[in-house]
């Protein structure tokens, strides 16, 4: 066997053990950042959804008002025809 290969094998095994904590810490930090980005995305989507719901509710209310005004106008025209 090649002594350099044996030394390289030992270095790899012990190096992997030495790098275990830094790699784990980096993975935890990266995962934490991903979760933070997901939370910010959820918040943005929720705010956009609320905005769209507000627009739809306002349009629905305006439509109801317009229909009520048309109904009142038609009702008044019928009353005028009856009492004239």
C-alpha positions, 0 to 999 in steps of 0.5 A: 500500500502507498503510505500517502494513500493511507495518510490521505485516508486518515486525513479524510476521516479525521477531517470529516469529523473535524468539519462535522460541526461547521457543516452542520452549523452552515446547514442550520443557518441556511435552513433558517434563512430558507424558512425566513424567506418562506415566511416573508413570501407567505406574508406577501401572498396573504397581503395580496390576497387581502387586497384582492378581497377588499377590491372584490368586496368594494365592487360588490357593494358598489354593484348593490348600491347601483342596483338599489338605485335602479330599483328605487328609480323603477319603483318611483316611475311605476308609482308615478304612472299609477298615480298620474 
